[in-house]
Amino acid sequence: MHYMIQCSNCSHVHTVDALQLAQQASRWACPICGVVTDYAQYELAQPGLSPEAKDFWTAVFFAGLFVGLVMAADRLSRTLDRL
């Protein structure tokens, strides 16, 4: 999922990959979730992966990403509460 976003300070338009942003937020909030999503992504890239294995690693990837994003939202919320 790519989005085109124009910089608020200049006329440059940048391509942003929402999935990569989510992965970075997940890594920031929970290194373990980051490792889980990275490993699942690695497994998904393996040639000759069976459909069942692909479904499994896709589920692992999105579960790790989801948990990491929930943790990122919680961490961000706690940070903002302190301000």
C-alpha positions in Angstrom: 0.0 0.0 0.0 1.8 3.1 -1.2 0.6 6.6 -0.7 1.7 9.8 -2.3 2.2 12.6 0.3 3.3 16.1 -0.4 5.7 17.7 2.0 4.2 20.5 4.1 7.4 22.6 3.8 8.0 22.3 0.0 6.5 21.0 -3.2 8.2 17.6 -3.1 5.9 14.6 -3.3 7.1 11.4 -1.5 6.0 7.9 -1.8 5.1 6.3 1.6 4.6 2.6 2.1 2.1 2.2 4.9 3.1 -1.4 5.6 6.8 -0.3 6.2 5.6 2.5 8.5 3.6 0.0 10.5 6.6 -2.4 10.7 8.8 0.5 11.9 6.3 1.5 14.6 6.0 -2.1 15.7 9.8 -2.4 15.9 10.0 0.8 17.9 7.4 -0.4 20.4 8.4 -4.0 20.7 11.6 -5.5 19.4 10.2 -9.0 19.8 7.2 -8.2 17.5 9.6 -6.7 15.1 11.7 -9.8 15.0 8.6 -12.0 14.6 7.3 -10.0 11.6 10.8 -9.9 10.0 11.2 -13.6 10.4 7.7 -14.3 9.0 8.5 -12.0 6.1 11.8 -13.9 5.5 9.9 -17.3 5.5 7.3 -15.9 3.1 10.1 -15.0 0.6 11.4 -18.6 0.5 10.9 -20.3 -2.8 8.7 -23.4 -3.1 6.6 -22.5 0.0 3.4 -24.5 0.2 0.0 -22.7 0.2 -0.5 -23.9 3.8 2.9 -22.6 4.9 2.3 -19.3 3.1 -1.1 -18.9 5.0 0.6 -19.7 8.3 3.5 -17.3 7.9 1.1 -14.6 6.6 -1.0 -15.0 9.7 2.2 -14.9 11.9 3.3 -11.7 10.1 0.1 -9.9 10.6 -0.4 -11.1 14.2 3.1 -9.8 15.1 2.4 -6.6 13.2 -0.9 -6.1 14.9 0.4 -6.7 18.4 3.3 -4.4 17.7 1.0 -1.6 16.5 -1.2 -2.0 19.6 1.9 -1.7 21.8 3.1 1.3 19.7 -0.3 3.0 20.2 -0.1 2.3 24.0 3.5 3.6 24.2 2.6 6.7 22.2 -0.4 7.3 24.4 1.7 7.1 27.6 4.3 9.4 26.1 1.7 12.0 25.3 0.1 11.7 28.7 3.4 12.7 30.3 3.6 15.9 28.2 
